[in-house]
Amino acid sequence: MIRSYQKNIPLICGYNFLNYFGVTILWIIFFKQKGLSIIEITFLESIYNATSLLFELPSGALADRFSYRRNLAFSICAVIIYSLIFVSTDIFILLALGMVIRGIGDNLASGTREALLYESMAEDGQAKRFLKVNSFMSAIYESALASGMIIASFLVHKGLWITYIIKIIAMLIALVLIYAVKEPQMKKSQDNSSVKQIAATVLNELRQQKGLFPLMLAVQLLGALITLYYFLYQTKLENLPSHQIALIMLISLIIQVSAAGIAGILGDKFKFKAILLTGFIFCGGLFLLSFFNLSIIFLIIYLFSNALWVFVIPVFSNYLNHRIPSSVRATMLSVSSMTFSLFLMFLFPITGWLIEKFNFSLAFGGLGIFALLTCVYLFFAFKRFEKRKNIA
């Protein structure tokens, strides 16, 4: 009997919307209202990223070894637990514990969502459409993030703790959706692979495709730089009236959904290395504008750096998924996410210190110079890889 996995796509869409529902995204403001300093907040984020670094590969291996659905269900439970911790205490040690649970929960979902979507489409012979569908998923992600932030903006001066209650309710609904997802048949047939075999296959793939891991590093460094700005810009938002924050989130949503749509149309028409280099130039150029130290400039950087990442990530996902075997898909995607956590683990506290030591504009202006220097290095590195025909 032919099994159809078409119903998985709307179920995964619904799960992604609820999982990424950005109602708790203003957590930096929330922690500041609890009395934490920027250095303490960035240290908590570093704890989160250190946890992600340690648990990223094991969680990906668990997804490849067992069930995608099980990993996502455990991830949802972790979100509920850390939300309860955040809303019930302002003790630093307990908040750090919450960050550890958040890191483990996010790792259980990292790579698993994407692998589940790709394998579901592959079962129906739709793998070639993955870029378009994944770009649509990115649009859903940004819609969820922005719509949640719009709601949070009206609570920013009154009760951000309510956002965590909303998040818990959303995740309970997400748990029902994940339960309804059909596990891909190909995945079921691979459940006998040991963790050792999965690790050996991953290492073999990275050896055979020598340019793949450096490319992962470069992509995730770009993502880490943009993420730094995305979160730390909240220190500029907290003094604005709620309606202005909501308007900013709405404009951000429109721009980012447009970027996701463009990615689905143009993403496979150019070599990915060219897209990545352009991304570093664009990011570096935007961050350099920070030196002007103007509120409108900071807003422009926020809007368009986010749109840049929304464009790049589905294109990279498509590039990567077509180059890795099904048996280690979640693990390989976790390797990529692990490098993201590695960069943020160091960059968050360093940037927090720079902001407190100097100021916001000098910190991100300096990161703009760093991004442009990285682009120069990557240009020559890609030239070497091209000669070996390792990066397309």
Order of alpha helices (4+ residues) and beta strands (2+ residues): alpha-alpha-alpha-alpha-alpha-alpha-alpha-alpha-alpha-alpha-alpha-alpha-alpha-alpha-alpha-alpha-alpha
